[in-house]
Amino acid sequence: MRLRPVILNLRSNALKFTSKVKISLNILMVSEDRKSIAIEFLITVTGIGIAQDNVEQIFKNFE
């Protein structure tokens, strides 16, 4: 997954749909071994939100 387009898209949508924008990005290393690292991203954006019906599909364009 390409991370940059996802973050830029979230920022763009936050700017469109709210006058008081707050974007928070937290990055946590979940696990690490000799061959790989698992990273968790928690992104919080103020605004009207995403309809529950669309939550699972939001990242499909970036896979």
C-alpha positions as CSV (number, residue, x, y, z in Angstrom):
1,M,0.0,0.0,0.0
2,R,1.3,3.5,-0.8
3,L,1.0,5.5,2.3
4,R,1.6,9.0,1.0
5,P,-1.5,9.1,-1.3
6,V,-3.7,7.8,1.6
7,I,-2.5,10.6,4.0
8,L,-2.8,13.3,1.4
9,N,-6.3,12.1,0.5
10,L,-7.4,12.2,4.2
11,R,-5.9,15.7,4.5
12,S,-7.6,16.9,1.4
13,N,-11.0,15.6,2.6
14,A,-10.6,17.1,6.0
15,L,-9.9,20.5,4.5
16,K,-13.0,20.2,2.3
17,F,-15.5,19.1,4.9
18,T,-14.7,21.1,8.1
19,S,-13.7,24.6,9.0
20,K,-11.6,23.5,12.0
21,V,-9.3,20.8,10.8
22,K,-7.3,18.6,13.1
23,I,-5.3,15.7,11.7
24,S,-3.5,13.4,14.0
25,L,-1.1,10.6,12.9
26,N,0.3,8.2,15.4
27,I,2.8,5.5,14.3
28,L,3.5,2.5,16.5
29,M,6.0,-0.4,15.8
30,V,3.9,-3.4,16.7
31,S,6.6,-6.1,16.2
32,E,10.0,-6.6,14.8
33,D,12.1,-9.6,13.8
34,R,15.2,-10.2,11.6
35,K,13.2,-10.1,8.3
36,S,10.3,-7.7,8.9
37,I,8.7,-4.9,11.0
38,A,5.0,-4.5,11.6
39,I,3.8,-0.9,11.9
40,E,0.4,0.3,13.0
41,F,-0.9,3.7,11.8
42,L,-3.7,5.5,13.7
43,I,-5.1,8.5,11.8
44,T,-7.7,10.7,13.3
45,V,-9.3,13.5,11.3
46,T,-12.0,15.9,12.4
47,G,-15.0,16.4,10.1
48,I,-18.2,14.8,9.1
49,G,-16.7,11.3,9.0
50,I,-17.1,8.3,6.7
51,A,-20.4,6.6,6.3
52,Q,-20.2,3.1,7.9
53,D,-21.1,1.5,4.5
54,N,-17.8,3.0,3.0
55,V,-15.4,2.2,5.8
56,E,-14.1,-1.1,4.3
57,Q,-13.8,0.3,0.8
58,I,-11.9,3.4,1.6
59,F,-8.4,2.0,1.1
60,K,-9.1,-0.2,-2.0
61,N,-7.9,2.4,-4.4
62,F,-4.5,2.4,-2.7
63,E,-3.8,-1.3,-2.7
